[in-house]
Amino acid sequence: MEITITEHYDEMSKVSARLIAQEIHRKHDIVLGLATGDTPVGTYQELVRIHKEEGLDFSKVKSFNLDEYLGLAPVHKNSYNYFMWENLFKHVNINPENVYIPQGNIKDPEQFCVWYEEQIKKAGGIDLQVLGIGRDGHIGFNEPGSSFASRTRVKALFKQTIEDNARFFDKEEDVPRFAITMGVGTIMEAKKILLIANGKNKADVCAQFIEGPVTSQITATSLQLHNYANVILDNEAASKLKRIEYYNWVRDNKHLVQKEVGR
């Protein structure tokens, strides 16, 4: 993993958005895997700015969202479909036919999960997967104990996840107990991965998944096994890391690699 530590949330959002924009410039028909939640809001806002002010073109981009609450209609204000359109899609020139988000109110969710996997494969796989991380170390809704080989499926949510997400609902009882989520195996097949995290409440889990042992009890540790995972944190989320000095040195001295190659 490559670890980038930024001063604050705004810088984290700008750095991550610029990385995504570079990938879109590199491959105009890129397939993006996208995440929801508080953390990527600033990243999406910055992507919207780059689109409007610098002409970043989303017309050929395809996107697959990580997850969706089971039982919520796409128009529900707390659905991830609603979140994505409000925070990104309706502000850029993406083709709605190229947007894939798990459907929470589908009659046969198990069959839908099979179909969703097929669509990802049909698109050629995900080029860049954007992730956040839960306080218990989950990516997507792959709660502790999820298999690293898991595919898109229905997953029961842990109590902590329900409590953490209750702030988005009128009351905790309104939070769905199940979700459709890409599996860890699905996520790990992405060619590149970008995980972003911010805030003191993510410091412990960021230290665990970056510097701790690989374990299915913290599904984000699977990223240690990926050949191209980029992690961007703000100072607060990085505050429990033991090797901060090393990560910062690598960040500030990337240019030396080219010098070594040119010798």
C-alpha beads as a LAMMPS data file, in Angstrom:
LAMMPS data file: protein, C-alpha beads

263 atoms
262 bonds

1 atom types
1 bond types

-500.0 500.0 xlo xhi
-500.0 500.0 ylo yhi
-500.0 500.0 zlo zhi

Masses

1 110.0

Atoms # bond

1 1 1 0.000 0.000 0.000
2 1 1 1.051 3.559 -0.658
3 1 1 0.138 5.816 2.266
4 1 1 -0.415 9.553 1.762
5 1 1 -1.019 11.723 4.834
6 1 1 -2.618 15.124 4.323
7 1 1 -3.092 18.027 6.720
8 1 1 -6.883 18.021 6.871
9 1 1 -10.106 16.807 5.273
10 1 1 -10.161 19.408 2.490
11 1 1 -6.658 18.502 1.366
12 1 1 -7.488 14.800 1.536
13 1 1 -10.527 15.433 -0.668
14 1 1 -8.545 17.444 -3.217
15 1 1 -5.701 14.936 -3.407
16 1 1 -8.077 11.994 -3.845
17 1 1 -10.195 13.839 -6.438
18 1 1 -7.114 14.772 -8.414
19 1 1 -5.999 11.135 -8.429
20 1 1 -9.416 10.028 -9.733
21 1 1 -9.381 12.803 -12.349
22 1 1 -5.944 11.686 -13.551
23 1 1 -7.252 8.154 -14.002
24 1 1 -10.227 9.465 -16.015
25 1 1 -7.878 11.495 -18.222
26 1 1 -5.709 8.425 -18.704
27 1 1 -8.649 6.233 -19.688
28 1 1 -11.772 8.099 -20.801
29 1 1 -13.981 5.006 -20.595
30 1 1 -12.728 4.051 -17.142
31 1 1 -14.858 1.825 -14.915
32 1 1 -15.079 3.341 -11.445
33 1 1 -16.191 1.647 -8.257
34 1 1 -17.680 4.288 -5.969
35 1 1 -18.397 4.594 -2.256
36 1 1 -20.849 6.603 -0.176
37 1 1 -20.869 8.109 3.318
38 1 1 -19.497 11.292 4.862
39 1 1 -15.905 10.713 3.801
40 1 1 -16.172 10.916 -0.017
41 1 1 -18.516 13.935 -0.102
42 1 1 -15.616 16.391 -0.344
43 1 1 -13.942 14.250 -3.012
44 1 1 -17.095 14.263 -5.112
45 1 1 -17.511 18.011 -4.653
46 1 1 -13.975 18.518 -5.902
47 1 1 -14.609 16.252 -8.893
48 1 1 -17.659 18.361 -9.725
49 1 1 -15.493 21.490 -9.550
50 1 1 -12.854 19.938 -11.824
51 1 1 -15.617 18.960 -14.273
52 1 1 -17.128 22.455 -14.362
53 1 1 -13.931 24.491 -14.282
54 1 1 -11.440 22.223 -16.030
55 1 1 -13.703 20.199 -18.322
56 1 1 -13.228 16.765 -16.778
57 1 1 -15.311 14.520 -19.046
58 1 1 -17.506 11.804 -17.524
59 1 1 -19.413 11.011 -20.727
60 1 1 -17.744 7.620 -21.261
61 1 1 -17.216 6.722 -17.602
62 1 1 -19.002 3.709 -16.149
63 1 1 -19.584 3.421 -12.416
64 1 1 -20.542 0.627 -10.047
65 1 1 -21.457 1.470 -6.500
66 1 1 -20.238 -0.643 -3.612
67 1 1 -23.490 -1.166 -1.785
68 1 1 -27.076 -0.235 -0.969
69 1 1 -29.455 -0.739 1.928
70 1 1 -31.845 -3.611 1.391
71 1 1 -35.454 -2.423 1.387
72 1 1 -34.875 1.208 0.375
73 1 1 -36.220 2.430 -2.955
74 1 1 -33.762 4.366 -5.163
75 1 1 -35.648 7.623 -4.506
76 1 1 -35.506 7.236 -0.703
77 1 1 -33.536 10.146 0.797
78 1 1 -31.303 7.716 2.702
79 1 1 -30.627 5.386 -0.219
80 1 1 -27.150 5.364 -1.691
81 1 1 -28.687 5.853 -5.126
82 1 1 -30.102 9.182 -3.918
83 1 1 -26.745 10.053 -2.306
84 1 1 -24.778 9.479 -5.512
85 1 1 -27.079 11.535 -7.705
86 1 1 -27.246 14.395 -5.213
87 1 1 -23.494 14.522 -4.553
88 1 1 -21.996 13.662 -7.937
89 1 1 -23.936 12.281 -10.874
90 1 1 -26.440 15.077 -11.493
91 1 1 -23.621 17.636 -11.449
92 1 1 -21.459 16.017 -14.148
93 1 1 -22.042 14.715 -17.674
94 1 1 -22.152 11.004 -16.889
95 1 1 -24.525 8.914 -19.002
96 1 1 -27.271 7.542 -16.701
97 1 1 -27.131 4.269 -18.651
98 1 1 -23.546 3.846 -17.419
99 1 1 -24.484 4.163 -13.750
100 1 1 -24.915 0.922 -11.783
101 1 1 -26.053 0.984 -8.165
102 1 1 -27.392 -2.015 -6.246
103 1 1 -31.180 -1.850 -6.089
104 1 1 -32.406 -2.117 -2.536
105 1 1 -36.082 -2.801 -3.267
106 1 1 -35.530 -5.596 -5.788
107 1 1 -37.850 -8.625 -5.473
108 1 1 -35.080 -11.204 -5.759
109 1 1 -31.924 -9.712 -4.210
110 1 1 -29.914 -12.930 -4.522
111 1 1 -30.490 -13.085 -8.269
112 1 1 -29.770 -9.369 -8.520
113 1 1 -26.377 -9.913 -6.886
114 1 1 -25.512 -12.502 -9.546
115 1 1 -26.599 -10.044 -12.244
116 1 1 -24.515 -7.247 -10.697
117 1 1 -21.377 -9.370 -10.774
118 1 1 -22.086 -10.209 -14.406
119 1 1 -22.377 -6.510 -15.295
120 1 1 -19.030 -5.739 -13.693
121 1 1 -17.406 -8.515 -15.720
122 1 1 -19.197 -7.385 -18.882
123 1 1 -17.756 -3.895 -18.354
124 1 1 -14.255 -5.359 -18.232
125 1 1 -13.851 -5.157 -14.472
126 1 1 -13.348 -2.157 -12.231
127 1 1 -10.329 -0.014 -13.053
128 1 1 -10.345 2.119 -9.894
129 1 1 -12.286 1.245 -6.762
130 1 1 -12.900 4.054 -4.260
131 1 1 -13.396 2.968 -0.645
132 1 1 -14.099 4.373 2.764
133 1 1 -13.711 2.390 5.970
134 1 1 -16.032 1.690 8.867
135 1 1 -14.913 1.982 12.487
136 1 1 -14.851 -1.805 12.715
137 1 1 -12.635 -2.006 9.637
138 1 1 -15.265 -2.961 7.074
139 1 1 -15.045 -1.987 3.412
140 1 1 -18.338 -1.838 1.568
141 1 1 -20.645 -3.605 3.994
142 1 1 -18.214 -6.486 4.423
143 1 1 -18.524 -6.732 8.177
144 1 1 -15.932 -8.469 10.415
145 1 1 -15.620 -12.131 9.509
146 1 1 -16.490 -11.679 5.841
147 1 1 -14.612 -14.031 3.555
148 1 1 -11.860 -12.522 1.435
149 1 1 -13.314 -14.578 -1.433
150 1 1 -16.834 -13.137 -1.016
151 1 1 -18.779 -11.771 -3.986
152 1 1 -21.683 -9.335 -4.254
153 1 1 -24.315 -10.564 -1.823
154 1 1 -26.823 -9.678 0.906
155 1 1 -25.070 -8.992 4.201
156 1 1 -26.464 -8.533 7.725
157 1 1 -25.145 -5.371 9.374
158 1 1 -23.338 -5.356 12.705
159 1 1 -24.764 -3.390 15.632
160 1 1 -21.902 -0.869 15.497
161 1 1 -22.543 -0.192 11.802
162 1 1 -26.236 0.374 12.506
163 1 1 -25.370 2.731 15.368
164 1 1 -22.819 4.626 13.256
165 1 1 -25.281 5.076 10.387
166 1 1 -28.200 6.068 12.593
167 1 1 -27.154 9.728 12.272
168 1 1 -28.417 9.690 8.683
169 1 1 -31.891 8.509 9.741
170 1 1 -34.612 9.989 11.954
171 1 1 -33.984 7.242 14.526
172 1 1 -31.859 4.130 14.899
173 1 1 -34.852 1.852 14.369
174 1 1 -35.134 3.183 10.801
175 1 1 -31.693 1.924 9.776
176 1 1 -32.036 -1.197 7.589
177 1 1 -30.552 -4.354 9.068
178 1 1 -29.389 -5.777 5.717
179 1 1 -27.580 -4.434 2.667
180 1 1 -26.427 -5.539 -0.763
181 1 1 -22.661 -5.167 -0.980
182 1 1 -19.799 -6.027 -3.299
183 1 1 -17.763 -8.770 -1.675
184 1 1 -14.141 -8.498 -0.607
185 1 1 -13.217 -10.738 -3.524
186 1 1 -15.064 -8.430 -5.928
187 1 1 -13.293 -5.376 -4.522
188 1 1 -9.887 -7.028 -4.663
189 1 1 -10.279 -7.709 -8.385
190 1 1 -10.222 -3.972 -9.114
191 1 1 -7.054 -2.993 -10.946
192 1 1 -6.412 -0.090 -8.569
193 1 1 -7.871 0.788 -5.180
194 1 1 -8.150 4.158 -3.441
195 1 1 -9.168 4.212 0.220
196 1 1 -9.798 7.529 1.949
197 1 1 -10.370 8.144 5.656
198 1 1 -10.507 11.113 7.979
199 1 1 -11.086 11.998 11.601
200 1 1 -9.924 10.825 15.037
201 1 1 -12.652 8.170 15.165
202 1 1 -10.909 6.345 12.308
203 1 1 -7.382 6.527 13.784
204 1 1 -7.431 3.167 15.567
205 1 1 -8.833 1.197 12.667
206 1 1 -6.494 2.868 10.150
207 1 1 -3.511 1.818 12.254
208 1 1 -4.907 -1.700 12.456
209 1 1 -5.594 -2.197 8.758
210 1 1 -2.375 -0.560 7.554
211 1 1 0.143 -1.853 10.099
212 1 1 -1.631 -4.776 11.747
213 1 1 -1.968 -8.411 10.692
214 1 1 -4.175 -9.486 7.803
215 1 1 -7.446 -10.812 9.202
216 1 1 -11.023 -11.272 8.062
217 1 1 -12.067 -9.602 11.334
218 1 1 -10.888 -6.324 9.774
219 1 1 -11.772 -6.718 6.118
220 1 1 -9.805 -3.635 5.064
221 1 1 -6.602 -5.547 5.895
222 1 1 -7.211 -7.435 2.660
223 1 1 -5.813 -4.342 0.902
224 1 1 -2.369 -5.302 2.175
225 1 1 -2.575 -8.110 -0.400
226 1 1 -3.511 -5.856 -3.329
227 1 1 -0.800 -4.921 -5.808
228 1 1 -1.957 -1.286 -6.232
229 1 1 -3.725 0.199 -3.224
230 1 1 -3.446 3.906 -2.435
231 1 1 -4.543 5.115 1.012
232 1 1 -5.105 8.827 1.627
233 1 1 -5.650 9.983 5.210
234 1 1 -5.892 13.270 7.027
235 1 1 -3.627 13.889 10.023
236 1 1 -6.259 12.820 12.533
237 1 1 -6.957 9.469 10.866
238 1 1 -3.199 8.863 10.598
239 1 1 -2.427 9.857 14.201
240 1 1 -2.070 6.270 15.521
241 1 1 0.263 5.054 12.768
242 1 1 3.745 4.050 13.964
243 1 1 5.587 4.727 10.691
244 1 1 4.330 8.216 9.855
245 1 1 7.851 9.547 9.342
246 1 1 8.534 6.868 6.733
247 1 1 5.255 7.424 4.886
248 1 1 5.898 11.167 4.730
249 1 1 9.448 10.623 3.513
250 1 1 8.216 8.397 0.688
251 1 1 5.539 10.958 -0.232
252 1 1 8.061 13.806 -0.378
253 1 1 10.793 11.922 -2.234
254 1 1 8.996 10.137 -5.067
255 1 1 10.977 12.230 -7.517
256 1 1 14.148 10.429 -6.449
257 1 1 12.908 7.233 -8.062
258 1 1 13.128 8.796 -11.505
259 1 1 16.648 10.009 -10.743
260 1 1 17.713 6.501 -9.774
261 1 1 16.185 5.062 -12.936
262 1 1 17.993 7.653 -15.050
263 1 1 21.440 6.916 -13.663

Bonds

1 1 1 2
2 1 2 3
3 1 3 4
4 1 4 5
5 1 5 6
6 1 6 7
7 1 7 8
8 1 8 9
9 1 9 10
10 1 10 11
11 1 11 12
12 1 12 13
13 1 13 14
14 1 14 15
15 1 15 16
16 1 16 17
17 1 17 18
18 1 18 19
19 1 19 20
20 1 20 21
21 1 21 22
22 1 22 23
23 1 23 24
24 1 24 25
25 1 25 26
26 1 26 27
27 1 27 28
28 1 28 29
29 1 29 30
30 1 30 31
31 1 31 32
32 1 32 33
33 1 33 34
34 1 34 35
35 1 35 36
36 1 36 37
37 1 37 38
38 1 38 39
39 1 39 40
40 1 40 41
41 1 41 42
42 1 42 43
43 1 43 44
44 1 44 45
45 1 45 46
46 1 46 47
47 1 47 48
48 1 48 49
49 1 49 50
50 1 50 51
51 1 51 52
52 1 52 53
53 1 53 54
54 1 54 55
55 1 55 56
56 1 56 57
57 1 57 58
58 1 58 59
59 1 59 60
60 1 60 61
61 1 61 62
62 1 62 63
63 1 63 64
64 1 64 65
65 1 65 66
66 1 66 67
67 1 67 68
68 1 68 69
69 1 69 70
70 1 70 71
71 1 71 72
72 1 72 73
73 1 73 74
74 1 74 75
75 1 75 76
76 1 76 77
77 1 77 78
78 1 78 79
79 1 79 80
80 1 80 81
81 1 81 82
82 1 82 83
83 1 83 84
84 1 84 85
85 1 85 86
86 1 86 87
87 1 87 88
88 1 88 89
89 1 89 90
90 1 90 91
91 1 91 92
92 1 92 93
93 1 93 94
94 1 94 95
95 1 95 96
96 1 96 97
97 1 97 98
98 1 98 99
99 1 99 100
100 1 100 101
101 1 101 102
102 1 102 103
103 1 103 104
104 1 104 105
105 1 105 106
106 1 106 107
107 1 107 108
108 1 108 109
109 1 109 110
110 1 110 111
111 1 111 112
112 1 112 113
113 1 113 114
114 1 114 115
115 1 115 116
116 1 116 117
117 1 117 118
118 1 118 119
119 1 119 120
120 1 120 121
121 1 121 122
122 1 122 123
123 1 123 124
124 1 124 125
125 1 125 126
126 1 126 127
127 1 127 128
128 1 128 129
129 1 129 130
130 1 130 131
131 1 131 132
132 1 132 133
133 1 133 134
134 1 134 135
135 1 135 136
136 1 136 137
137 1 137 138
138 1 138 139
139 1 139 140
140 1 140 141
141 1 141 142
142 1 142 143
143 1 143 144
144 1 144 145
145 1 145 146
146 1 146 147
147 1 147 148
148 1 148 149
149 1 149 150
150 1 150 151
151 1 151 152
152 1 152 153
153 1 153 154
154 1 154 155
155 1 155 156
156 1 156 157
157 1 157 158
158 1 158 159
159 1 159 160
160 1 160 161
161 1 161 162
162 1 162 163
163 1 163 164
164 1 164 165
165 1 165 166
166 1 166 167
167 1 167 168
168 1 168 169
169 1 169 170
170 1 170 171
171 1 171 172
172 1 172 173
173 1 173 174
174 1 174 175
175 1 175 176
176 1 176 177
177 1 177 178
178 1 178 179
179 1 179 180
180 1 180 181
181 1 181 182
182 1 182 183
183 1 183 184
184 1 184 185
185 1 185 186
186 1 186 187
187 1 187 188
188 1 188 189
189 1 189 190
190 1 190 191
191 1 191 192
192 1 192 193
193 1 193 194
194 1 194 195
195 1 195 196
196 1 196 197
197 1 197 198
198 1 198 199
199 1 199 200
200 1 200 201
201 1 201 202
202 1 202 203
203 1 203 204
204 1 204 205
205 1 205 206
206 1 206 207
207 1 207 208
208 1 208 209
209 1 209 210
210 1 210 211
211 1 211 212
212 1 212 213
213 1 213 214
214 1 214 215
215 1 215 216
216 1 216 217
217 1 217 218
218 1 218 219
219 1 219 220
220 1 220 221
221 1 221 222
222 1 222 223
223 1 223 224
224 1 224 225
225 1 225 226
226 1 226 227
227 1 227 228
228 1 228 229
229 1 229 230
230 1 230 231
231 1 231 232
232 1 232 233
233 1 233 234
234 1 234 235
235 1 235 236
236 1 236 237
237 1 237 238
238 1 238 239
239 1 239 240
240 1 240 241
241 1 241 242
242 1 242 243
243 1 243 244
244 1 244 245
245 1 245 246
246 1 246 247
247 1 247 248
248 1 248 249
249 1 249 250
250 1 250 251
251 1 251 252
252 1 252 253
253 1 253 254
254 1 254 255
255 1 255 256
256 1 256 257
257 1 257 258
258 1 258 259
259 1 259 260
260 1 260 261
261 1 261 262
262 1 262 263
